[in-house]
Amino acid sequence: MIDTQQKVKLADLQIEQLSRMKKHSNLTHAEITSLPDSTRMYEGAGRMFILQSKNEITNQLLEKQKTADEKIKELEVS
C-alpha cells in the first residue's frame, strides 16, 4: 500500500512538472508568434546561444507541447 501511494505521488509530481513545461512552451509560443519573421532568435544550449529561425523554434515548442501531452496521458493511464 505504501509503495502504491509513493508511485501515485511520483506520478502526480511528474504530471505537474510536465504541465508547467507545457504551459511555459505555450506562453513562449504565443509571444514568438507576435514577432515579425525577420526577428533574430536564439536558443539557449548550456552556456551558449545558437541562432535559430523562427520556424525552427516554433516547431521545437510545438514538439515539446505534444511530447508533454503524450507523457501526461501515459502517466494518467498508469
PDB file of N, CA, C and O in Angstrom, chain B, residues numbered from 101:
ATOM      1  N   MET B 101       0.827  -1.196   0.000  1.00  0.00           N
ATOM      2  CA  MET B 101       0.000   0.000   0.000  1.00  0.00           C
ATOM      3  C   MET B 101       0.872   1.261   0.000  1.00  0.00           C
ATOM      4  O   MET B 101       0.596   2.216  -0.727  1.00  0.00           O
ATOM      5  N   ILE B 102       1.914   1.254   0.812  1.00  0.00           N
ATOM      6  CA  ILE B 102       2.811   2.411   0.877  1.00  0.00           C
ATOM      7  C   ILE B 102       3.513   2.599  -0.464  1.00  0.00           C
ATOM      8  O   ILE B 102       3.678   3.724  -0.936  1.00  0.00           O
ATOM      9  N   ASP B 103       3.923   1.491  -1.071  1.00  0.00           N
ATOM     10  CA  ASP B 103       4.587   1.555  -2.371  1.00  0.00           C
ATOM     11  C   ASP B 103       3.662   2.167  -3.425  1.00  0.00           C
ATOM     12  O   ASP B 103       4.095   2.978  -4.243  1.00  0.00           O
ATOM     13  N   THR B 104       2.406   1.778  -3.401  1.00  0.00           N
ATOM     14  CA  THR B 104       1.430   2.304  -4.345  1.00  0.00           C
ATOM     15  C   THR B 104       1.218   3.794  -4.135  1.00  0.00           C
ATOM     16  O   THR B 104       1.126   4.550  -5.103  1.00  0.00           O
ATOM     17  N   GLN B 105       1.140   4.223  -2.883  1.00  0.00           N
ATOM     18  CA  GLN B 105       0.962   5.647  -2.590  1.00  0.00           C
ATOM     19  C   GLN B 105       2.160   6.460  -3.084  1.00  0.00           C
ATOM     20  O   GLN B 105       1.998   7.565  -3.601  1.00  0.00           O
ATOM     21  N   GLN B 106       3.359   5.907  -2.921  1.00  0.00           N
ATOM     22  CA  GLN B 106       4.554   6.610  -3.389  1.00  0.00           C
ATOM     23  C   GLN B 106       4.557   6.731  -4.907  1.00  0.00           C
ATOM     24  O   GLN B 106       4.945   7.765  -5.450  1.00  0.00           O
ATOM     25  N   LYS B 107       4.124   5.673  -5.592  1.00  0.00           N
ATOM     26  CA  LYS B 107       4.061   5.718  -7.047  1.00  0.00           C
ATOM     27  C   LYS B 107       3.040   6.743  -7.525  1.00  0.00           C
ATOM     28  O   LYS B 107       3.269   7.432  -8.519  1.00  0.00           O
ATOM     29  N   VAL B 108       1.920   6.846  -6.825  1.00  0.00           N
ATOM     30  CA  VAL B 108       0.889   7.829  -7.181  1.00  0.00           C
ATOM     31  C   VAL B 108       1.406   9.248  -6.973  1.00  0.00           C
ATOM     32  O   VAL B 108       1.185  10.124  -7.810  1.00  0.00           O
ATOM     33  N   LYS B 109       2.097   9.474  -5.852  1.00  0.00           N
ATOM     34  CA  LYS B 109       2.660  10.803  -5.588  1.00  0.00           C
ATOM     35  C   LYS B 109       3.698  11.167  -6.640  1.00  0.00           C
ATOM     36  O   LYS B 109       3.746  12.305  -7.108  1.00  0.00           O
ATOM     37  N   LEU B 110       4.530  10.195  -7.009  1.00  0.00           N
ATOM     38  CA  LEU B 110       5.551  10.439  -8.022  1.00  0.00           C
ATOM     39  C   LEU B 110       4.907  10.769  -9.367  1.00  0.00           C
ATOM     40  O   LEU B 110       5.353  11.679 -10.065  1.00  0.00           O
ATOM     41  N   ALA B 111       3.872  10.039  -9.723  1.00  0.00           N
ATOM     42  CA  ALA B 111       3.168  10.306 -10.975  1.00  0.00           C
ATOM     43  C   ALA B 111       2.533  11.694 -10.945  1.00  0.00           C
ATOM     44  O   ALA B 111       2.581  12.415 -11.942  1.00  0.00           O
ATOM     45  N   ASP B 112       1.942  12.073  -9.820  1.00  0.00           N
ATOM     46  CA  ASP B 112       1.341  13.402  -9.692  1.00  0.00           C
ATOM     47  C   ASP B 112       2.389  14.503  -9.847  1.00  0.00           C
ATOM     48  O   ASP B 112       2.138  15.520 -10.494  1.00  0.00           O
ATOM     49  N   LEU B 113       3.559  14.295  -9.254  1.00  0.00           N
ATOM     50  CA  LEU B 113       4.631  15.289  -9.378  1.00  0.00           C
ATOM     51  C   LEU B 113       5.106  15.405 -10.827  1.00  0.00           C
ATOM     52  O   LEU B 113       5.356  16.506 -11.319  1.00  0.00           O
ATOM     53  N   GLN B 114       5.227  14.272 -11.500  1.00  0.00           N
ATOM     54  CA  GLN B 114       5.658  14.297 -12.892  1.00  0.00           C
ATOM     55  C   GLN B 114       4.619  14.983 -13.774  1.00  0.00           C
ATOM     56  O   GLN B 114       4.973  15.746 -14.673  1.00  0.00           O
ATOM     57  N   ILE B 115       3.342  14.713 -13.520  1.00  0.00           N
ATOM     58  CA  ILE B 115       2.273  15.358 -14.285  1.00  0.00           C
ATOM     59  C   ILE B 115       2.301  16.862 -14.063  1.00  0.00           C
ATOM     60  O   ILE B 115       2.129  17.635 -15.006  1.00  0.00           O
ATOM     61  N   GLU B 116       2.517  17.280 -12.821  1.00  0.00           N
ATOM     62  CA  GLU B 116       2.576  18.712 -12.504  1.00  0.00           C
ATOM     63  C   GLU B 116       3.753  19.374 -13.216  1.00  0.00           C
ATOM     64  O   GLU B 116       3.615  20.468 -13.764  1.00  0.00           O
ATOM     65  N   GLN B 117       4.908  18.713 -13.208  1.00  0.00           N
ATOM     66  CA  GLN B 117       6.087  19.258 -13.864  1.00  0.00           C
ATOM     67  C   GLN B 117       5.874  19.345 -15.376  1.00  0.00           C
ATOM     68  O   GLN B 117       6.244  20.343 -15.993  1.00  0.00           O
ATOM     69  N   LEU B 118       5.287  18.322 -15.969  1.00  0.00           N
ATOM     70  CA  LEU B 118       5.017  18.343 -17.405  1.00  0.00           C
ATOM     71  C   LEU B 118       3.995  19.422 -17.763  1.00  0.00           C
ATOM     72  O   LEU B 118       4.098  20.058 -18.812  1.00  0.00           O
ATOM     73  N   SER B 119       3.015  19.620 -16.894  1.00  0.00           N
ATOM     74  CA  SER B 119       2.019  20.667 -17.135  1.00  0.00           C
ATOM     75  C   SER B 119       2.664  22.047 -17.120  1.00  0.00           C
ATOM     76  O   SER B 119       2.320  22.909 -17.929  1.00  0.00           O
ATOM     77  N   ARG B 120       3.599  22.253 -16.196  1.00  0.00           N
ATOM     78  CA  ARG B 120       4.312  23.532 -16.143  1.00  0.00           C
ATOM     79  C   ARG B 120       5.148  23.745 -17.405  1.00  0.00           C
ATOM     80  O   ARG B 120       5.175  24.840 -17.968  1.00  0.00           O
ATOM     81  N   MET B 121       5.830  22.681 -17.842  1.00  0.00           N
ATOM     82  CA  MET B 121       6.651  22.772 -19.044  1.00  0.00           C
ATOM     83  C   MET B 121       5.771  23.076 -20.261  1.00  0.00           C
ATOM     84  O   MET B 121       6.146  23.878 -21.116  1.00  0.00           O
ATOM     85  N   LYS B 122       4.608  22.439 -20.335  1.00  0.00           N
ATOM     86  CA  LYS B 122       3.680  22.668 -21.443  1.00  0.00           C
ATOM     87  C   LYS B 122       3.180  24.111 -21.428  1.00  0.00           C
ATOM     88  O   LYS B 122       3.109  24.754 -22.475  1.00  0.00           O
ATOM     89  N   LYS B 123       2.836  24.620 -20.247  1.00  0.00           N
ATOM     90  CA  LYS B 123       2.344  25.990 -20.126  1.00  0.00           C
ATOM     91  C   LYS B 123       3.438  26.984 -20.525  1.00  0.00           C
ATOM     92  O   LYS B 123       3.166  27.970 -21.209  1.00  0.00           O
ATOM     93  N   HIS B 124       4.673  26.721 -20.095  1.00  0.00           N
ATOM     94  CA  HIS B 124       5.797  27.592 -20.438  1.00  0.00           C
ATOM     95  C   HIS B 124       6.007  27.614 -21.944  1.00  0.00           C
ATOM     96  O   HIS B 124       6.205  28.679 -22.529  1.00  0.00           O
ATOM     97  N   SER B 125       5.965  26.450 -22.574  1.00  0.00           N
ATOM     98  CA  SER B 125       6.120  26.379 -24.028  1.00  0.00           C
ATOM     99  C   SER B 125       4.987  27.098 -24.739  1.00  0.00           C
ATOM    100  O   SER B 125       5.205  27.776 -25.743  1.00  0.00           O
ATOM    101  N   ASN B 126       3.790  26.950 -24.220  1.00  0.00           N
ATOM    102  CA  ASN B 126       2.628  27.599 -24.822  1.00  0.00           C
ATOM    103  C   ASN B 126       2.741  29.121 -24.736  1.00  0.00           C
ATOM    104  O   ASN B 126       2.468  29.820 -25.712  1.00  0.00           O
ATOM    105  N   LEU B 127       3.137  29.629 -23.585  1.00  0.00           N
ATOM    106  CA  LEU B 127       3.295  31.076 -23.420  1.00  0.00           C
ATOM    107  C   LEU B 127       4.421  31.619 -24.308  1.00  0.00           C
ATOM    108  O   LEU B 127       4.285  32.682 -24.914  1.00  0.00           O
ATOM    109  N   THR B 128       5.523  30.882 -24.377  1.00  0.00           N
ATOM    110  CA  THR B 128       6.637  31.294 -25.228  1.00  0.00           C
ATOM    111  C   THR B 128       6.213  31.310 -26.687  1.00  0.00           C
ATOM    112  O   THR B 128       6.551  32.233 -27.428  1.00  0.00           O
ATOM    113  N   HIS B 129       5.476  30.294 -27.097  1.00  0.00           N
ATOM    114  CA  HIS B 129       4.986  30.231 -28.481  1.00  0.00           C
ATOM    115  C   HIS B 129       4.068  31.409 -28.781  1.00  0.00           C
ATOM    116  O   HIS B 129       4.145  31.994 -29.861  1.00  0.00           O
ATOM    117  N   ALA B 130       3.207  31.761 -27.841  1.00  0.00           N
ATOM    118  CA  ALA B 130       2.297  32.888 -28.037  1.00  0.00           C
ATOM    119  C   ALA B 130       3.072  34.196 -28.212  1.00  0.00           C
ATOM    120  O   ALA B 130       2.697  35.032 -29.035  1.00  0.00           O
ATOM    121  N   GLU B 131       4.137  34.376 -27.452  1.00  0.00           N
ATOM    122  CA  GLU B 131       4.947  35.592 -27.576  1.00  0.00           C
ATOM    123  C   GLU B 131       5.719  35.611 -28.892  1.00  0.00           C
ATOM    124  O   GLU B 131       5.839  36.658 -29.528  1.00  0.00           O
ATOM    125  N   ILE B 132       6.233  34.472 -29.295  1.00  0.00           N
ATOM    126  CA  ILE B 132       7.030  34.409 -30.518  1.00  0.00           C
ATOM    127  C   ILE B 132       6.175  34.679 -31.751  1.00  0.00           C
ATOM    128  O   ILE B 132       6.641  35.306 -32.702  1.00  0.00           O
ATOM    129  N   THR B 133       4.929  34.211 -31.743  1.00  0.00           N
ATOM    130  CA  THR B 133       4.082  34.407 -32.918  1.00  0.00           C
ATOM    131  C   THR B 133       3.780  35.878 -33.166  1.00  0.00           C
ATOM    132  O   THR B 133       3.473  36.261 -34.295  1.00  0.00           O
ATOM    133  N   SER B 134       3.862  36.703 -32.137  1.00  0.00           N
ATOM    134  CA  SER B 134       3.586  38.129 -32.322  1.00  0.00           C
ATOM    135  C   SER B 134       4.779  38.885 -32.907  1.00  0.00           C
ATOM    136  O   SER B 134       4.640  40.044 -33.298  1.00  0.00           O
ATOM    137  N   LEU B 135       5.942  38.249 -32.972  1.00  0.00           N
ATOM    138  CA  LEU B 135       7.142  38.904 -33.510  1.00  0.00           C
ATOM    139  C   LEU B 135       7.204  38.758 -35.024  1.00  0.00           C
ATOM    140  O   LEU B 135       6.689  37.783 -35.571  1.00  0.00           O
ATOM    141  N   PRO B 136       7.830  39.719 -35.713  1.00  0.00           N
ATOM    142  CA  PRO B 136       7.973  39.592 -37.172  1.00  0.00           C
ATOM    143  C   PRO B 136       8.910  38.432 -37.537  1.00  0.00           C
ATOM    144  O   PRO B 136       9.744  38.021 -36.731  1.00  0.00           O
ATOM    145  N   ASP B 137       8.763  37.917 -38.751  1.00  0.00           N
ATOM    146  CA  ASP B 137       9.566  36.767 -39.189  1.00  0.00           C
ATOM    147  C   ASP B 137      11.053  37.083 -39.283  1.00  0.00           C
ATOM    148  O   ASP B 137      11.884  36.179 -39.194  1.00  0.00           O
ATOM    149  N   SER B 138      11.393  38.335 -39.458  1.00  0.00           N
ATOM    150  CA  SER B 138      12.798  38.710 -39.620  1.00  0.00           C
ATOM    151  C   SER B 138      13.546  38.837 -38.286  1.00  0.00           C
ATOM    152  O   SER B 138      14.742  39.130 -38.278  1.00  0.00           O
ATOM    153  N   THR B 139      12.862  38.622 -37.171  1.00  0.00           N
ATOM    154  CA  THR B 139      13.483  38.750 -35.857  1.00  0.00           C
ATOM    155  C   THR B 139      14.526  37.660 -35.656  1.00  0.00           C
ATOM    156  O   THR B 139      14.269  36.488 -35.928  1.00  0.00           O
ATOM    157  N   ARG B 140      15.693  38.047 -35.184  1.00  0.00           N
ATOM    158  CA  ARG B 140      16.746  37.062 -34.884  1.00  0.00           C
ATOM    159  C   ARG B 140      16.426  36.420 -33.546  1.00  0.00           C
ATOM    160  O   ARG B 140      16.199  37.113 -32.554  1.00  0.00           O
ATOM    161  N   MET B 141      16.410  35.108 -33.520  1.00  0.00           N
ATOM    162  CA  MET B 141      16.076  34.377 -32.301  1.00  0.00           C
ATOM    163  C   MET B 141      17.197  33.406 -31.976  1.00  0.00           C
ATOM    164  O   MET B 141      17.836  32.844 -32.866  1.00  0.00           O
ATOM    165  N   TYR B 142      17.419  33.222 -30.699  1.00  0.00           N
ATOM    166  CA  TYR B 142      18.494  32.355 -30.240  1.00  0.00           C
ATOM    167  C   TYR B 142      17.930  31.317 -29.285  1.00  0.00           C
ATOM    168  O   TYR B 142      17.015  31.591 -28.508  1.00  0.00           O
ATOM    169  N   GLU B 143      18.498  30.119 -29.361  1.00  0.00           N
ATOM    170  CA  GLU B 143      18.126  29.038 -28.452  1.00  0.00           C
ATOM    171  C   GLU B 143      19.278  28.827 -27.483  1.00  0.00           C
ATOM    172  O   GLU B 143      20.438  28.741 -27.888  1.00  0.00           O
ATOM    173  N   GLY B 144      18.947  28.745 -26.203  1.00  0.00           N
ATOM    174  CA  GLY B 144      19.971  28.507 -25.205  1.00  0.00           C
ATOM    175  C   GLY B 144      20.410  27.051 -25.219  1.00  0.00           C
ATOM    176  O   GLY B 144      19.583  26.139 -25.227  1.00  0.00           O
ATOM    177  N   ALA B 145      21.728  26.847 -25.222  1.00  0.00           N
ATOM    178  CA  ALA B 145      22.288  25.495 -25.195  1.00  0.00           C
ATOM    179  C   ALA B 145      23.458  25.508 -24.220  1.00  0.00           C
ATOM    180  O   ALA B 145      24.585  25.841 -24.586  1.00  0.00           O
ATOM    181  N   GLY B 146      23.174  25.146 -22.991  1.00  0.00           N
ATOM    182  CA  GLY B 146      24.220  25.195 -21.977  1.00  0.00           C
ATOM    183  C   GLY B 146      24.610  26.620 -21.676  1.00  0.00           C
ATOM    184  O   GLY B 146      23.786  27.411 -21.218  1.00  0.00           O
ATOM    185  N   ARG B 147      25.883  26.961 -21.934  1.00  0.00           N
ATOM    186  CA  ARG B 147      26.361  28.309 -21.658  1.00  0.00           C
ATOM    187  C   ARG B 147      26.501  29.140 -22.928  1.00  0.00           C
ATOM    188  O   ARG B 147      27.187  30.163 -22.934  1.00  0.00           O
ATOM    189  N   MET B 148      25.851  28.699 -24.002  1.00  0.00           N
ATOM    190  CA  MET B 148      25.931  29.456 -25.248  1.00  0.00           C
ATOM    191  C   MET B 148      24.541  29.582 -25.863  1.00  0.00           C
ATOM    192  O   MET B 148      23.586  28.951 -25.411  1.00  0.00           O
ATOM    193  N   PHE B 149      24.446  30.393 -26.882  1.00  0.00           N
ATOM    194  CA  PHE B 149      23.194  30.601 -27.596  1.00  0.00           C
ATOM    195  C   PHE B 149      23.417  30.318 -29.072  1.00  0.00           C
ATOM    196  O   PHE B 149      24.441  30.693 -29.643  1.00  0.00           O
ATOM    197  N   ILE B 150      22.445  29.653 -29.683  1.00  0.00           N
ATOM    198  CA  ILE B 150      22.540  29.262 -31.089  1.00  0.00           C
ATOM    199  C   ILE B 150      21.466  30.004 -31.869  1.00  0.00           C
ATOM    200  O   ILE B 150      20.292  29.996 -31.498  1.00  0.00           O
ATOM    201  N   LEU B 151      21.888  30.652 -32.967  1.00  0.00           N
ATOM    202  CA  LEU B 151      20.948  31.369 -33.816  1.00  0.00           C
ATOM    203  C   LEU B 151      20.035  30.357 -34.503  1.00  0.00           C
ATOM    204  O   LEU B 151      20.510  29.423 -35.148  1.00  0.00           O
ATOM    205  N   GLN B 152      18.723  30.547 -34.362  1.00  0.00           N
ATOM    206  CA  GLN B 152      17.722  29.661 -34.964  1.00  0.00           C
ATOM    207  C   GLN B 152      16.706  30.519 -35.711  1.00  0.00           C
ATOM    208  O   GLN B 152      16.516  31.692 -35.389  1.00  0.00           O
ATOM    209  N   SER B 153      16.064  29.931 -36.699  1.00  0.00           N
ATOM    210  CA  SER B 153      14.991  30.643 -37.385  1.00  0.00           C
ATOM    211  C   SER B 153      13.719  30.575 -36.540  1.00  0.00           C
ATOM    212  O   SER B 153      13.592  29.738 -35.646  1.00  0.00           O
ATOM    213  N   LYS B 154      12.803  31.455 -36.837  1.00  0.00           N
ATOM    214  CA  LYS B 154      11.545  31.496 -36.088  1.00  0.00           C
ATOM    215  C   LYS B 154      10.780  30.185 -36.271  1.00  0.00           C
ATOM    216  O   LYS B 154      10.172  29.687 -35.324  1.00  0.00           O
ATOM    217  N   ASN B 155      10.806  29.625 -37.476  1.00  0.00           N
ATOM    218  CA  ASN B 155      10.104  28.372 -37.737  1.00  0.00           C
ATOM    219  C   ASN B 155      10.675  27.212 -36.924  1.00  0.00           C
ATOM    220  O   ASN B 155       9.923  26.389 -36.402  1.00  0.00           O
ATOM    221  N   GLU B 156      12.000  27.146 -36.816  1.00  0.00           N
ATOM    222  CA  GLU B 156      12.634  26.067 -36.061  1.00  0.00           C
ATOM    223  C   GLU B 156      12.261  26.144 -34.584  1.00  0.00           C
ATOM    224  O   GLU B 156      11.961  25.124 -33.963  1.00  0.00           O
ATOM    225  N   ILE B 157      12.279  27.334 -34.030  1.00  0.00           N
ATOM    226  CA  ILE B 157      11.939  27.495 -32.621  1.00  0.00           C
ATOM    227  C   ILE B 157      10.469  27.179 -32.392  1.00  0.00           C
ATOM    228  O   ILE B 157      10.116  26.538 -31.402  1.00  0.00           O
ATOM    229  N   THR B 158       9.611  27.625 -33.304  1.00  0.00           N
ATOM    230  CA  THR B 158       8.182  27.340 -33.197  1.00  0.00           C
ATOM    231  C   THR B 158       7.929  25.831 -33.246  1.00  0.00           C
ATOM    232  O   THR B 158       7.139  25.303 -32.464  1.00  0.00           O
ATOM    233  N   ASN B 159       8.605  25.144 -34.170  1.00  0.00           N
ATOM    234  CA  ASN B 159       8.444  23.695 -34.273  1.00  0.00           C
ATOM    235  C   ASN B 159       8.920  22.986 -33.006  1.00  0.00           C
ATOM    236  O   ASN B 159       8.291  22.028 -32.558  1.00  0.00           O
ATOM    237  N   GLN B 160      10.021  23.452 -32.432  1.00  0.00           N
ATOM    238  CA  GLN B 160      10.528  22.849 -31.195  1.00  0.00           C
ATOM    239  C   GLN B 160       9.542  23.031 -30.049  1.00  0.00           C
ATOM    240  O   GLN B 160       9.324  22.110 -29.262  1.00  0.00           O
ATOM    241  N   LEU B 161       8.946  24.214 -29.951  1.00  0.00           N
ATOM    242  CA  LEU B 161       7.980  24.472 -28.888  1.00  0.00           C
ATOM    243  C   LEU B 161       6.728  23.608 -29.059  1.00  0.00           C
ATOM    244  O   LEU B 161       6.207  23.070 -28.082  1.00  0.00           O
ATOM    245  N   LEU B 162       6.250  23.478 -30.285  1.00  0.00           N
ATOM    246  CA  LEU B 162       5.081  22.635 -30.533  1.00  0.00           C
ATOM    247  C   LEU B 162       5.388  21.169 -30.235  1.00  0.00           C
ATOM    248  O   LEU B 162       4.534  20.445 -29.725  1.00  0.00           O
ATOM    249  N   GLU B 163       6.601  20.734 -30.553  1.00  0.00           N
ATOM    250  CA  GLU B 163       7.001  19.351 -30.268  1.00  0.00           C
ATOM    251  C   GLU B 163       7.068  19.109 -28.754  1.00  0.00           C
ATOM    252  O   GLU B 163       6.668  18.049 -28.272  1.00  0.00           O
ATOM    253  N   LYS B 164       7.576  20.099 -28.012  1.00  0.00           N
ATOM    254  CA  LYS B 164       7.606  19.979 -26.543  1.00  0.00           C
ATOM    255  C   LYS B 164       6.198  19.837 -25.985  1.00  0.00           C
ATOM    256  O   LYS B 164       5.953  19.022 -25.094  1.00  0.00           O
ATOM    257  N   GLN B 165       5.276  20.631 -26.511  1.00  0.00           N
ATOM    258  CA  GLN B 165       3.895  20.566 -26.041  1.00  0.00           C
ATOM    259  C   GLN B 165       3.279  19.204 -26.349  1.00  0.00           C
ATOM    260  O   GLN B 165       2.593  18.625 -25.507  1.00  0.00           O
ATOM    261  N   LYS B 166       3.523  18.698 -27.550  1.00  0.00           N
ATOM    262  CA  LYS B 166       2.970  17.407 -27.943  1.00  0.00           C
ATOM    263  C   LYS B 166       3.555  16.289 -27.079  1.00  0.00           C
ATOM    264  O   LYS B 166       2.824  15.403 -26.636  1.00  0.00           O
ATOM    265  N   THR B 167       4.852  16.324 -26.838  1.00  0.00           N
ATOM    266  CA  THR B 167       5.509  15.317 -26.014  1.00  0.00           C
ATOM    267  C   THR B 167       4.983  15.353 -24.587  1.00  0.00           C
ATOM    268  O   THR B 167       4.739  14.309 -23.982  1.00  0.00           O
ATOM    269  N   ALA B 168       4.811  16.547 -24.054  1.00  0.00           N
ATOM    270  CA  ALA B 168       4.281  16.677 -22.692  1.00  0.00           C
ATOM    271  C   ALA B 168       2.867  16.120 -22.612  1.00  0.00           C
ATOM    272  O   ALA B 168       2.530  15.441 -21.643  1.00  0.00           O
ATOM    273  N   ASP B 169       2.032  16.395 -23.613  1.00  0.00           N
ATOM    274  CA  ASP B 169       0.668  15.848 -23.632  1.00  0.00           C
ATOM    275  C   ASP B 169       0.687  14.326 -23.626  1.00  0.00           C
ATOM    276  O   ASP B 169      -0.057  13.690 -22.879  1.00  0.00           O
ATOM    277  N   GLU B 170       1.545  13.746 -24.466  1.00  0.00           N
ATOM    278  CA  GLU B 170       1.618  12.283 -24.553  1.00  0.00           C
ATOM    279  C   GLU B 170       2.068  11.669 -23.231  1.00  0.00           C
ATOM    280  O   GLU B 170       1.505  10.668 -22.786  1.00  0.00           O
ATOM    281  N   LYS B 171       3.084  12.267 -22.602  1.00  0.00           N
ATOM    282  CA  LYS B 171       3.594  11.733 -21.338  1.00  0.00           C
ATOM    283  C   LYS B 171       2.556  11.867 -20.227  1.00  0.00           C
ATOM    284  O   LYS B 171       2.426  10.980 -19.383  1.00  0.00           O
ATOM    285  N   ILE B 172       1.819  12.977 -20.229  1.00  0.00           N
ATOM    286  CA  ILE B 172       0.772  13.164 -19.219  1.00  0.00           C
ATOM    287  C   ILE B 172      -0.295  12.091 -19.375  1.00  0.00           C
ATOM    288  O   ILE B 172      -0.754  11.517 -18.387  1.00  0.00           O
ATOM    289  N   LYS B 173      -0.691  11.819 -20.620  1.00  0.00           N
ATOM    290  CA  LYS B 173      -1.698  10.773 -20.859  1.00  0.00           C
ATOM    291  C   LYS B 173      -1.206   9.410 -20.398  1.00  0.00           C
ATOM    292  O   LYS B 173      -1.964   8.634 -19.815  1.00  0.00           O
ATOM    293  N   GLU B 174       0.077   9.118 -20.663  1.00  0.00           N
ATOM    294  CA  GLU B 174       0.648   7.853 -20.234  1.00  0.00           C
ATOM    295  C   GLU B 174       0.645   7.721 -18.717  1.00  0.00           C
ATOM    296  O   GLU B 174       0.340   6.655 -18.181  1.00  0.00           O
ATOM    297  N   LEU B 175       0.985   8.803 -18.028  1.00  0.00           N
ATOM    298  CA  LEU B 175       1.026   8.769 -16.567  1.00  0.00           C
ATOM    299  C   LEU B 175      -0.365   8.644 -15.975  1.00  0.00           C
ATOM    300  O   LEU B 175      -0.553   7.970 -14.962  1.00  0.00           O
ATOM    301  N   GLU B 176      -1.344   9.289 -16.602  1.00  0.00           N
ATOM    302  CA  GLU B 176      -2.711   9.227 -16.087  1.00  0.00           C
ATOM    303  C   GLU B 176      -3.289   7.825 -16.253  1.00  0.00           C
ATOM    304  O   GLU B 176      -4.072   7.369 -15.419  1.00  0.00           O
ATOM    305  N   VAL B 177      -2.901   7.140 -17.331  1.00  0.00           N
ATOM    306  CA  VAL B 177      -3.408   5.781 -17.574  1.00  0.00           C
ATOM    307  C   VAL B 177      -2.815   4.810 -16.578  1.00  0.00           C
ATOM    308  O   VAL B 177      -3.517   3.940 -16.061  1.00  0.00           O
ATOM    309  N   SER B 178      -1.531   4.948 -16.304  1.00  0.00           N
ATOM    310  CA  SER B 178      -0.886   4.007 -15.385  1.00  0.00           C
ATOM    311  C   SER B 178      -1.089   4.451 -13.971  1.00  0.00           C
ATOM    312  O   SER B 178      -0.620   3.790 -13.044  1.00  0.00           O
TER     313      SER B 178
END
